[in-house]
Amino acid sequence: MSAVVFIISASVTLVLLFFFMSSWFIWVLVVLFCIAGVEGMHNCIISLTLRKCEYCSQKTVKLPIFGKISIFSLVVFLFCLAFAVFWAATRRESYSWVGQDILGICLMITVLQLGRLPNIKVATVLLCCAFFYDIFWVFISPFIFNESVMVAVARGGKAGGEAIPMLLRFPHFSDPWGGYDMIGFGDIIFPGLLTSFAHRFDKDNKKGALNGYFLWTVLGYGVGLVLTYLALYLMDGNGQPALLYLVPCTLGVVVILGWIRGELKSLWNYGTDSSVSAEPFEV
């Protein structure tokens, strides 16, 4: 139910962006993106550093309201904040895609740390809903709204052509018009949740790389990306619903492998057994 509600909420948000997108609305999204990006970047830097240098967090300072806080954590936070502010101030520059991608990647890593799929049952509902969501808003919405809602919002058509920040951008270095390849966060997070589950399942069941599911899910995602860009090339750069290719190549691979190995029931009901603690589903 949470998965279905999430997709419905995403659809409502997309329609609101399509009809009411403006320069001030873009600024709201930029601020929200910066807040989430700072949190994600701070989390990634602190996590990686403390693995190698545990004593970095020992020195603390007492601040009003916040109380006692690690000096290292405070310095990292100020750095992340300055990085996000710099990106927001220069987001129209040709090099701004680097800062946007760094903030976005850190944000998605944090989301994947917090959000967990309990089993393939929930993964199937979530990814299948996302699969049809992507197809509808890219291919079917033009028949209702006279243009592709997903593509229009991604390109910021009603906001002076400024793209929303909730995507990764990669420039066409050989393009004299300065075009970009773009992939939305959902196209990474949804399959990423399944990949995280596959890794957790393999670890809990002591599976190796070849007889597990994590490696094959990652390879499936790579194949899905190749198919997505192949479709973009064959359709002259018209926007493609990436999940149309990514869902069959990730969820399909896990389901087929589970069925062949006789483990599909275990994957489907994983975490519901009293002997195994279920992980919460959060996005």
CYANA upper distance limits for C-alpha pairs under 8 A (distance plus 0.5 A):
  1 MET  CA      5 VAL  CA      6.64
  2 SER  CA      6 PHE  CA      6.53
  2 SER  CA    281 PHE  CA      8.34
  3 ALA  CA      7 ILE  CA      6.97
  3 ALA  CA    122 VAL  CA      7.72
  3 ALA  CA    125 VAL  CA      7.14
  3 ALA  CA    126 LEU  CA      5.45
  3 ALA  CA    129 CYS  CA      8.47
  4 VAL  CA      8 ILE  CA      6.83
  4 VAL  CA    125 VAL  CA      7.74
  4 VAL  CA    126 LEU  CA      7.14
  4 VAL  CA    129 CYS  CA      7.33
  5 VAL  CA      9 SER  CA      6.56
  6 PHE  CA     10 ALA  CA      6.67
  7 ILE  CA     11 SER  CA      6.75
  7 ILE  CA    126 LEU  CA      8.26
  7 ILE  CA    129 CYS  CA      7.14
  7 ILE  CA    130 ALA  CA      7.05
  7 ILE  CA    133 TYR  CA      7.81
  8 ILE  CA     12 VAL  CA      6.84
  9 SER  CA     13 THR  CA      6.68
 10 ALA  CA     14 LEU  CA      6.63
 11 SER  CA     15 VAL  CA      6.83
 11 SER  CA    133 TYR  CA      8.00
 12 VAL  CA     16 LEU  CA      6.80
 13 THR  CA     17 LEU  CA      6.67
 14 LEU  CA     18 PHE  CA      6.66
 14 LEU  CA    149 VAL  CA      8.06
 14 LEU  CA    150 MET  CA      7.86
 14 LEU  CA    153 VAL  CA      7.97
 15 VAL  CA     19 PHE  CA      6.83
 15 VAL  CA    149 VAL  CA      7.90
 16 LEU  CA     20 PHE  CA      6.25
 16 LEU  CA     21 MET  CA      7.99
 17 LEU  CA     21 MET  CA      5.42
 17 LEU  CA    153 VAL  CA      7.07
 18 PHE  CA    149 VAL  CA      6.82
 18 PHE  CA    152 ALA  CA      7.63
 18 PHE  CA    153 VAL  CA      6.21
 18 PHE  CA    158 LYS  CA      8.30
 20 PHE  CA     25 PHE  CA      8.14
 21 MET  CA     25 PHE  CA      6.16
 21 MET  CA     26 ILE  CA      7.45
 21 MET  CA    153 VAL  CA      8.43
 21 MET  CA    156 GLY  CA      8.12
 21 MET  CA    158 LYS  CA      6.42
 21 MET  CA    159 ALA  CA      6.49
 22 SER  CA     26 ILE  CA      6.71
 22 SER  CA    158 LYS  CA      6.59
 22 SER  CA    159 ALA  CA      5.00
 22 SER  CA    160 GLY  CA      8.32
 23 SER  CA     27 TRP  CA      6.91
 23 SER  CA    159 ALA  CA      5.71
 23 SER  CA    160 GLY  CA      7.83
 24 TRP  CA     28 VAL  CA      6.94
 25 PHE  CA     29 LEU  CA      6.91
 26 ILE  CA     30 VAL  CA      6.57
 26 ILE  CA    159 ALA  CA      7.72
 26 ILE  CA    162 GLU  CA      8.47
 26 ILE  CA    164 ILE  CA      7.16
 27 TRP  CA     31 VAL  CA      6.63
 28 VAL  CA     32 LEU  CA      6.74
 29 LEU  CA     33 PHE  CA      6.40
 29 LEU  CA    164 ILE  CA      7.70
 29 LEU  CA    165 PRO  CA      7.68
 30 VAL  CA     34 CYS  CA      6.56
 30 VAL  CA     88 ALA  CA      7.51
 30 VAL  CA    164 ILE  CA      8.26
 30 VAL  CA    165 PRO  CA      6.96
 31 VAL  CA     35 ILE  CA      6.74
 32 LEU  CA     36 ALA  CA      6.71
 33 PHE  CA     37 GLY  CA      6.26
 33 PHE  CA    165 PRO  CA      7.36
 33 PHE  CA    166 MET  CA      7.67
 34 CYS  CA     38 VAL  CA      6.41
 34 CYS  CA     84 ALA  CA      6.08
 34 CYS  CA     85 VAL  CA      8.03
 34 CYS  CA     88 ALA  CA      8.17
 34 CYS  CA    103 LEU  CA      8.20
 35 ILE  CA     39 GLU  CA      6.86
 36 ALA  CA     40 GLY  CA      6.63
 36 ALA  CA    107 LEU  CA      6.82
 37 GLY  CA     41 MET  CA      6.41
 37 GLY  CA     84 ALA  CA      7.80
 37 GLY  CA    103 LEU  CA      5.25
 37 GLY  CA    104 GLY  CA      6.75
 37 GLY  CA    106 CYS  CA      7.11
 37 GLY  CA    107 LEU  CA      5.67
 38 VAL  CA     42 HIS  CA      6.39
 38 VAL  CA     77 PHE  CA      7.85
 38 VAL  CA     80 CYS  CA      5.87
 38 VAL  CA     81 LEU  CA      6.40
 38 VAL  CA     84 ALA  CA      7.09
 38 VAL  CA    103 LEU  CA      7.63
 38 VAL  CA    107 LEU  CA      8.48
 39 GLU  CA     43 ASN  CA      6.60
 39 GLU  CA    107 LEU  CA      7.80
 40 GLY  CA     44 CYS  CA      6.70
 40 GLY  CA    103 LEU  CA      7.78
 40 GLY  CA    106 CYS  CA      5.35
 40 GLY  CA    107 LEU  CA      4.78
 40 GLY  CA    108 MET  CA      8.01
 40 GLY  CA    109 ILE  CA      7.74
 40 GLY  CA    110 THR  CA      5.91
 41 MET  CA     45 ILE  CA      6.66
 41 MET  CA     80 CYS  CA      6.96
 41 MET  CA    103 LEU  CA      6.85
 41 MET  CA    106 CYS  CA      5.46
 41 MET  CA    107 LEU  CA      7.18
 42 HIS  CA     46 ILE  CA      6.53
 42 HIS  CA     73 SER  CA      8.40
 42 HIS  CA     76 VAL  CA      6.81
 42 HIS  CA     77 PHE  CA      6.35
 42 HIS  CA     80 CYS  CA      6.82
 43 ASN  CA     47 SER  CA      6.43
 43 ASN  CA    110 THR  CA      7.55
 44 CYS  CA     48 LEU  CA      6.61
 44 CYS  CA    106 CYS  CA      6.90
 44 CYS  CA    109 ILE  CA      8.20
 44 CYS  CA    110 THR  CA      7.85
 45 ILE  CA     49 THR  CA      6.49
 45 ILE  CA     76 VAL  CA      8.01
 46 ILE  CA     50 LEU  CA      6.46
 46 ILE  CA     73 SER  CA      7.44
 46 ILE  CA     76 VAL  CA      8.13
 47 SER  CA     51 ARG  CA      6.94
 48 LEU  CA     52 LYS  CA      7.58
 49 THR  CA     53 CYS  CA      6.36
 49 THR  CA     54 GLU  CA      8.22
 50 LEU  CA     54 GLU  CA      5.18
 50 LEU  CA     55 TYR  CA      8.22
 50 LEU  CA     56 CYS  CA      7.35
 50 LEU  CA     57 SER  CA      8.01
 54 GLU  CA     58 GLN  CA      8.35
 56 CYS  CA     72 PHE  CA      6.81
 57 SER  CA     70 SER  CA      5.93
 57 SER  CA     71 ILE  CA      7.61
 57 SER  CA     72 PHE  CA      6.50
 57 SER  CA     73 SER  CA      7.63
 58 GLN  CA     70 SER  CA      7.27
 59 LYS  CA     70 SER  CA      6.37
 59 LYS  CA     71 ILE  CA      6.47
 59 LYS  CA     72 PHE  CA      8.09
 60 THR  CA     68 LYS  CA      6.85
 60 THR  CA     69 ILE  CA      5.82
 60 THR  CA     70 SER  CA      4.67
 60 THR  CA     71 ILE  CA      5.59
 61 VAL  CA     68 LYS  CA      6.06
 61 VAL  CA     69 ILE  CA      6.03
 61 VAL  CA     70 SER  CA      6.77
 61 VAL  CA     71 ILE  CA      6.54
 62 LYS  CA     66 PHE  CA      8.15
 62 LYS  CA     67 GLY  CA      5.62
 62 LYS  CA     68 LYS  CA      4.67
 62 LYS  CA     69 ILE  CA      6.68
 63 LEU  CA     67 GLY  CA      5.44
 63 LEU  CA     68 LYS  CA      6.69
 63 LEU  CA     69 ILE  CA      7.76
 69 ILE  CA     73 SER  CA      7.72
 69 ILE  CA     74 LEU  CA      7.59
 70 SER  CA     74 LEU  CA      6.75
 71 ILE  CA     75 VAL  CA      6.71
 72 PHE  CA     76 VAL  CA      6.69
 73 SER  CA     77 PHE  CA      6.59
 74 LEU  CA     78 LEU  CA      6.75
 75 VAL  CA     79 PHE  CA      6.74
 76 VAL  CA     80 CYS  CA      6.65
 77 PHE  CA     81 LEU  CA      6.54
 78 LEU  CA     82 ALA  CA      6.59
 79 PHE  CA     83 PHE  CA      6.62
 80 CYS  CA     84 ALA  CA      6.70
 81 LEU  CA     85 VAL  CA      6.65
 82 ALA  CA     86 PHE  CA      6.54
 83 PHE  CA     87 TRP  CA      6.75
 83 PHE  CA     99 GLY  CA      8.24
 84 ALA  CA     88 ALA  CA      6.68
 84 ALA  CA     99 GLY  CA      8.23
 84 ALA  CA    103 LEU  CA      8.05
 85 VAL  CA     89 ALA  CA      6.65
 86 PHE  CA     90 THR  CA      6.69
 87 TRP  CA     91 ARG  CA      5.90
 87 TRP  CA     96 SER  CA      6.80
 87 TRP  CA     99 GLY  CA      6.32
 87 TRP  CA    100 GLN  CA      7.47
 90 THR  CA     96 SER  CA      6.79
 91 ARG  CA     96 SER  CA      5.44
 91 ARG  CA     97 TRP  CA      8.09
 91 ARG  CA    100 GLN  CA      8.48
 92 ARG  CA     96 SER  CA      7.11
 92 ARG  CA    162 GLU  CA      8.50
 95 TYR  CA     99 GLY  CA      8.37
 96 SER  CA    100 GLN  CA      6.83
 97 TRP  CA    101 ASP  CA      6.46
 97 TRP  CA    168 LEU  CA      8.15
 97 TRP  CA    169 ARG  CA      6.27
 97 TRP  CA    170 PHE  CA      7.37
 97 TRP  CA    171 PRO  CA      8.38
 98 VAL  CA    102 ILE  CA      6.75
 99 GLY  CA    103 LEU  CA      6.69
100 GLN  CA    104 GLY  CA      6.45
100 GLN  CA    165 PRO  CA      7.52
100 GLN  CA    168 LEU  CA      7.55
100 GLN  CA    169 ARG  CA      8.26
101 ASP  CA    105 ILE  CA      6.40
101 ASP  CA    167 LEU  CA      8.28
101 ASP  CA    168 LEU  CA      5.79
101 ASP  CA    169 ARG  CA      7.22
102 ILE  CA    106 CYS  CA      6.74
103 LEU  CA    107 LEU  CA      6.61
104 GLY  CA    108 MET  CA      6.67
104 GLY  CA    166 MET  CA      7.73
104 GLY  CA    167 LEU  CA      7.65
104 GLY  CA    168 LEU  CA      7.36
104 GLY  CA    185 PHE  CA      8.31
105 ILE  CA    109 ILE  CA      6.66
106 CYS  CA    110 THR  CA      6.85
107 LEU  CA    111 VAL  CA      6.79
108 MET  CA    112 LEU  CA      6.62
108 MET  CA    185 PHE  CA      7.82
108 MET  CA    188 ILE  CA      8.49
108 MET  CA    189 ILE  CA      7.09
109 ILE  CA    113 GLN  CA      6.77
110 THR  CA    114 LEU  CA      6.87
111 VAL  CA    115 GLY  CA      6.27
111 VAL  CA    189 ILE  CA      8.27
111 VAL  CA    283 VAL  CA      7.38
112 LEU  CA    116 ARG  CA      7.55
112 LEU  CA    189 ILE  CA      7.44
112 LEU  CA    192 GLY  CA      7.41
112 LEU  CA    193 LEU  CA      6.68
112 LEU  CA    196 SER  CA      7.88
114 LEU  CA    282 GLU  CA      7.26
114 LEU  CA    283 VAL  CA      7.99
115 GLY  CA    193 LEU  CA      7.56
115 GLY  CA    280 PRO  CA      8.06
115 GLY  CA    281 PHE  CA      6.49
115 GLY  CA    282 GLU  CA      4.82
115 GLY  CA    283 VAL  CA      5.53
116 ARG  CA    193 LEU  CA      6.75
116 ARG  CA    196 SER  CA      7.90
116 ARG  CA    197 PHE  CA      7.37
116 ARG  CA    279 GLU  CA      6.86
116 ARG  CA    280 PRO  CA      6.62
116 ARG  CA    281 PHE  CA      5.60
116 ARG  CA    282 GLU  CA      6.57
116 ARG  CA    283 VAL  CA      8.34
117 LEU  CA    122 VAL  CA      7.01
117 LEU  CA    123 ALA  CA      6.78
117 LEU  CA    193 LEU  CA      6.88
117 LEU  CA    194 LEU  CA      7.39
117 LEU  CA    197 PHE  CA      6.57
117 LEU  CA    279 GLU  CA      7.39
117 LEU  CA    280 PRO  CA      7.49
117 LEU  CA    281 PHE  CA      5.76
117 LEU  CA    282 GLU  CA      8.26
118 PRO  CA    122 VAL  CA      7.34
118 PRO  CA    197 PHE  CA      7.91
118 PRO  CA    270 TYR  CA      7.30
118 PRO  CA    271 GLY  CA      6.47
118 PRO  CA    278 ALA  CA      6.40
118 PRO  CA    279 GLU  CA      5.53
118 PRO  CA    280 PRO  CA      6.89
118 PRO  CA    281 PHE  CA      6.91
119 ASN  CA    123 ALA  CA      6.93
119 ASN  CA    197 PHE  CA      7.87
119 ASN  CA    267 LEU  CA      6.53
119 ASN  CA    268 TRP  CA      6.13
119 ASN  CA    269 ASN  CA      6.72
119 ASN  CA    270 TYR  CA      5.62
119 ASN  CA    271 GLY  CA      7.07
120 ILE  CA    124 THR  CA      6.30
120 ILE  CA    267 LEU  CA      6.13
120 ILE  CA    268 TRP  CA      5.22
120 ILE  CA    269 ASN  CA      7.94
120 ILE  CA    270 TYR  CA      8.10
121 LYS  CA    125 VAL  CA      7.03
121 LYS  CA    267 LEU  CA      8.46
121 LYS  CA    268 TRP  CA      5.57
121 LYS  CA    269 ASN  CA      7.60
122 VAL  CA    126 LEU  CA      6.60
123 ALA  CA    127 LEU  CA      6.36
123 ALA  CA    194 LEU  CA      6.97
123 ALA  CA    251 LEU  CA      8.32
124 THR  CA    128 CYS  CA      6.24
124 THR  CA    251 LEU  CA      7.69
125 VAL  CA    129 CYS  CA      6.54
126 LEU  CA    130 ALA  CA      6.63
126 LEU  CA    190 PHE  CA      8.35
127 LEU  CA    131 PHE  CA      6.36
127 LEU  CA    190 PHE  CA      7.15
127 LEU  CA    191 PRO  CA      8.08
127 LEU  CA    247 VAL  CA      6.94
127 LEU  CA    251 LEU  CA      8.13
128 CYS  CA    132 PHE  CA      6.90
128 CYS  CA    247 VAL  CA      7.98
129 CYS  CA    133 TYR  CA      6.48
130 ALA  CA    134 ASP  CA      6.55
130 ALA  CA    190 PHE  CA      8.41
130 ALA  CA    243 LEU  CA      7.65
131 PHE  CA    135 ILE  CA      6.96
131 PHE  CA    243 LEU  CA      5.87
131 PHE  CA    244 LEU  CA      6.21
131 PHE  CA    247 VAL  CA      7.08
132 PHE  CA    136 PHE  CA      6.43
132 PHE  CA    244 LEU  CA      8.39
133 TYR  CA    137 TRP  CA      6.72
134 ASP  CA    138 VAL  CA      6.61
134 ASP  CA    150 MET  CA      8.45
134 ASP  CA    241 PRO  CA      5.70
134 ASP  CA    242 ALA  CA      8.01
134 ASP  CA    243 LEU  CA      6.89
134 ASP  CA    244 LEU  CA      7.61
135 ILE  CA    139 PHE  CA      6.08
135 ILE  CA    140 ILE  CA      7.45
135 ILE  CA    241 PRO  CA      6.21
135 ILE  CA    243 LEU  CA      8.48
135 ILE  CA    244 LEU  CA      7.18
136 PHE  CA    140 ILE  CA      5.23
136 PHE  CA    141 SER  CA      6.44
137 TRP  CA    141 SER  CA      5.51
137 TRP  CA    148 SER  CA      6.89
137 TRP  CA    149 VAL  CA      6.17
137 TRP  CA    150 MET  CA      5.87
138 VAL  CA    142 PRO  CA      8.02
138 VAL  CA    148 SER  CA      5.66
138 VAL  CA    149 VAL  CA      6.96
138 VAL  CA    150 MET  CA      5.90
138 VAL  CA    151 VAL  CA      7.11
138 VAL  CA    239 GLY  CA      7.72
138 VAL  CA    240 GLN  CA      7.38
138 VAL  CA    241 PRO  CA      6.62
139 PHE  CA    148 SER  CA      7.14
140 ILE  CA    144 ILE  CA      7.86
140 ILE  CA    148 SER  CA      8.08
141 SER  CA    145 PHE  CA      6.33
141 SER  CA    146 ASN  CA      7.88
141 SER  CA    147 GLU  CA      7.20
141 SER  CA    148 SER  CA      5.95
141 SER  CA    149 VAL  CA      6.63
142 PRO  CA    146 ASN  CA      4.93
142 PRO  CA    147 GLU  CA      4.49
142 PRO  CA    148 SER  CA      5.16
142 PRO  CA    149 VAL  CA      7.60
143 PHE  CA    147 GLU  CA      7.80
145 PHE  CA    149 VAL  CA      7.77
147 GLU  CA    152 ALA  CA      7.81
148 SER  CA    152 ALA  CA      6.54
149 VAL  CA    153 VAL  CA      6.59
150 MET  CA    154 ALA  CA      6.60
151 VAL  CA    155 ARG  CA      6.62
151 VAL  CA    239 GLY  CA      6.67
152 ALA  CA    156 GLY  CA      6.52
152 ALA  CA    157 GLY  CA      5.93
152 ALA  CA    158 LYS  CA      8.40
153 VAL  CA    157 GLY  CA      7.06
153 VAL  CA    158 LYS  CA      8.49
153 VAL  CA    163 ALA  CA      7.94
153 VAL  CA    164 ILE  CA      7.73
154 ALA  CA    163 ALA  CA      6.12
154 ALA  CA    164 ILE  CA      6.40
155 ARG  CA    161 GLY  CA      6.58
155 ARG  CA    162 GLU  CA      7.06
155 ARG  CA    163 ALA  CA      5.06
155 ARG  CA    164 ILE  CA      7.57
156 GLY  CA    160 GLY  CA      7.23
156 GLY  CA    161 GLY  CA      5.19
156 GLY  CA    162 GLU  CA      5.40
156 GLY  CA    163 ALA  CA      4.93
156 GLY  CA    164 ILE  CA      6.70
157 GLY  CA    161 GLY  CA      5.26
157 GLY  CA    162 GLU  CA      7.78
157 GLY  CA    163 ALA  CA      8.36
166 MET  CA    184 GLY  CA      6.89
166 MET  CA    185 PHE  CA      6.61
167 LEU  CA    182 MET  CA      6.97
167 LEU  CA    183 ILE  CA      6.06
167 LEU  CA    184 GLY  CA      4.67
167 LEU  CA    185 PHE  CA      5.73
168 LEU  CA    182 MET  CA      6.07
168 LEU  CA    183 ILE  CA      5.88
168 LEU  CA    184 GLY  CA      6.81
168 LEU  CA    185 PHE  CA      7.68
169 ARG  CA    180 TYR  CA      6.55
169 ARG  CA    181 ASP  CA      6.21
169 ARG  CA    182 MET  CA      5.16
169 ARG  CA    183 ILE  CA      7.35
170 PHE  CA    180 TYR  CA      5.84
170 PHE  CA    181 ASP  CA      5.60
170 PHE  CA    182 MET  CA      6.97
171 PRO  CA    178 GLY  CA      7.25
171 PRO  CA    179 GLY  CA      6.45
171 PRO  CA    180 TYR  CA      4.76
171 PRO  CA    181 ASP  CA      6.70
172 HIS  CA    178 GLY  CA      6.81
172 HIS  CA    179 GLY  CA      5.98
172 HIS  CA    180 TYR  CA      6.00
172 HIS  CA    181 ASP  CA      7.55
173 PHE  CA    178 GLY  CA      7.80
175 ASP  CA    179 GLY  CA      6.76
183 ILE  CA    187 ASP  CA      7.16
183 ILE  CA    242 ALA  CA      8.36
184 GLY  CA    188 ILE  CA      7.61
185 PHE  CA    189 ILE  CA      6.47
186 GLY  CA    190 PHE  CA      6.15
187 ASP  CA    191 PRO  CA      7.40
187 ASP  CA    242 ALA  CA      6.81
187 ASP  CA    243 LEU  CA      6.56
187 ASP  CA    246 LEU  CA      8.26
188 ILE  CA    192 GLY  CA      6.24
189 ILE  CA    193 LEU  CA      6.52
190 PHE  CA    194 LEU  CA      7.36
191 PRO  CA    195 THR  CA      6.70
191 PRO  CA    221 TYR  CA      7.98
191 PRO  CA    246 LEU  CA      7.73
191 PRO  CA    247 VAL  CA      7.47
191 PRO  CA    250 THR  CA      7.27
191 PRO  CA    251 LEU  CA      8.36
192 GLY  CA    196 SER  CA      6.56
193 LEU  CA    197 PHE  CA      6.75
194 LEU  CA    198 ALA  CA      6.71
194 LEU  CA    250 THR  CA      8.27
194 LEU  CA    251 LEU  CA      7.87
195 THR  CA    199 HIS  CA      6.77
195 THR  CA    214 PHE  CA      6.49
195 THR  CA    217 THR  CA      6.51
195 THR  CA    218 VAL  CA      7.33
196 SER  CA    200 ARG  CA      6.75
196 SER  CA    214 PHE  CA      8.21
197 PHE  CA    201 PHE  CA      6.51
198 ALA  CA    202 ASP  CA      6.59
198 ALA  CA    212 GLY  CA      8.35
198 ALA  CA    213 TYR  CA      5.90
198 ALA  CA    214 PHE  CA      5.33
198 ALA  CA    217 THR  CA      8.02
199 HIS  CA    203 LYS  CA      6.65
199 HIS  CA    213 TYR  CA      7.59
199 HIS  CA    214 PHE  CA      5.44
200 ARG  CA    204 ASP  CA      6.60
201 PHE  CA    205 ASN  CA      6.61
201 PHE  CA    213 TYR  CA      8.49
202 ASP  CA    206 LYS  CA      6.27
202 ASP  CA    207 LYS  CA      5.34
202 ASP  CA    208 GLY  CA      7.74
202 ASP  CA    212 GLY  CA      6.02
202 ASP  CA    213 TYR  CA      7.11
202 ASP  CA    214 PHE  CA      7.51
203 LYS  CA    207 LYS  CA      6.83
207 LYS  CA    211 ASN  CA      6.61
207 LYS  CA    212 GLY  CA      5.62
208 GLY  CA    212 GLY  CA      6.04
209 ALA  CA    213 TYR  CA      8.01
209 ALA  CA    214 PHE  CA      7.72
209 ALA  CA    215 LEU  CA      6.46
210 LEU  CA    215 LEU  CA      7.65
210 LEU  CA    216 TRP  CA      8.36
212 GLY  CA    216 TRP  CA      8.21
213 TYR  CA    217 THR  CA      6.57
213 TYR  CA    254 VAL  CA      6.90
213 TYR  CA    257 LEU  CA      8.32
214 PHE  CA    218 VAL  CA      6.79
215 LEU  CA    219 LEU  CA      6.72
216 TRP  CA    220 GLY  CA      6.43
216 TRP  CA    250 THR  CA      8.49
216 TRP  CA    253 VAL  CA      7.68
216 TRP  CA    254 VAL  CA      8.24
217 THR  CA    221 TYR  CA      6.65
217 THR  CA    249 CYS  CA      8.16
217 THR  CA    250 THR  CA      5.62
217 THR  CA    251 LEU  CA      8.20
217 THR  CA    253 VAL  CA      7.19
217 THR  CA    254 VAL  CA      7.29
218 VAL  CA    222 GLY  CA      6.88
218 VAL  CA    250 THR  CA      8.08
219 LEU  CA    223 VAL  CA      6.80
220 GLY  CA    224 GLY  CA      6.62
220 GLY  CA    246 LEU  CA      8.09
220 GLY  CA    249 CYS  CA      5.22
220 GLY  CA    250 THR  CA      5.63
220 GLY  CA    253 VAL  CA      7.39
221 TYR  CA    225 LEU  CA      6.77
221 TYR  CA    246 LEU  CA      6.37
221 TYR  CA    249 CYS  CA      6.58
221 TYR  CA    250 THR  CA      6.27
222 GLY  CA    226 VAL  CA      6.86
223 VAL  CA    227 LEU  CA      6.76
223 VAL  CA    246 LEU  CA      8.44
223 VAL  CA    249 CYS  CA      7.40
224 GLY  CA    228 THR  CA      6.65
224 GLY  CA    242 ALA  CA      8.36
224 GLY  CA    245 TYR  CA      5.52
224 GLY  CA    246 LEU  CA      5.00
224 GLY  CA    247 VAL  CA      8.39
224 GLY  CA    248 PRO  CA      8.50
224 GLY  CA    249 CYS  CA      6.12
224 GLY  CA    250 THR  CA      8.41
225 LEU  CA    229 TYR  CA      6.83
225 LEU  CA    242 ALA  CA      7.91
225 LEU  CA    245 TYR  CA      7.86
225 LEU  CA    246 LEU  CA      7.26
226 VAL  CA    230 LEU  CA      6.56
227 LEU  CA    231 ALA  CA      6.58
227 LEU  CA    245 TYR  CA      7.01
228 THR  CA    232 LEU  CA      6.80
228 THR  CA    240 GLN  CA      7.42
228 THR  CA    241 PRO  CA      8.44
228 THR  CA    242 ALA  CA      6.25
228 THR  CA    245 TYR  CA      6.73
229 TYR  CA    233 TYR  CA      6.66
230 LEU  CA    234 LEU  CA      6.70
231 ALA  CA    235 MET  CA      6.47
231 ALA  CA    240 GLN  CA      7.76
232 LEU  CA    236 ASP  CA      6.65
232 LEU  CA    237 GLY  CA      5.22
232 LEU  CA    238 ASN  CA      6.59
232 LEU  CA    239 GLY  CA      7.33
232 LEU  CA    240 GLN  CA      6.94
233 TYR  CA    237 GLY  CA      6.23
241 PRO  CA    245 TYR  CA      8.26
242 ALA  CA    246 LEU  CA      6.64
243 LEU  CA    247 VAL  CA      5.85
244 LEU  CA    248 PRO  CA      7.79
245 TYR  CA    249 CYS  CA      6.91
246 LEU  CA    250 THR  CA      6.59
247 VAL  CA    251 LEU  CA      5.99
247 VAL  CA    252 GLY  CA      7.33
248 PRO  CA    252 GLY  CA      5.00
248 PRO  CA    253 VAL  CA      7.57
249 CYS  CA    253 VAL  CA      6.30
250 THR  CA    254 VAL  CA      6.90
251 LEU  CA    255 VAL  CA      6.65
252 GLY  CA    256 ILE  CA      6.52
253 VAL  CA    257 LEU  CA      6.48
254 VAL  CA    258 GLY  CA      6.43
255 VAL  CA    259 TRP  CA      6.60
255 VAL  CA    264 LEU  CA      7.12
256 ILE  CA    260 ILE  CA      6.66
257 LEU  CA    261 ARG  CA      6.55
258 GLY  CA    262 GLY  CA      6.39
258 GLY  CA    263 GLU  CA      5.23
258 GLY  CA    264 LEU  CA      4.85
258 GLY  CA    267 LEU  CA      7.76
259 TRP  CA    263 GLU  CA      6.66
259 TRP  CA    264 LEU  CA      5.56
263 GLU  CA    267 LEU  CA      6.76
264 LEU  CA    268 TRP  CA      6.47
265 LYS  CA    269 ASN  CA      6.60
266 SER  CA    270 TYR  CA      5.99
269 ASN  CA    273 ASP  CA      7.85
270 TYR  CA    276 VAL  CA      8.26
270 TYR  CA    278 ALA  CA      8.25
271 GLY  CA    276 VAL  CA      5.76
271 GLY  CA    277 SER  CA      6.13
271 GLY  CA    278 ALA  CA      4.68
271 GLY  CA    279 GLU  CA      7.45
272 THR  CA    276 VAL  CA      7.40
272 THR  CA    277 SER  CA      7.88
272 THR  CA    278 ALA  CA      6.60
273 ASP  CA    277 SER  CA      8.01
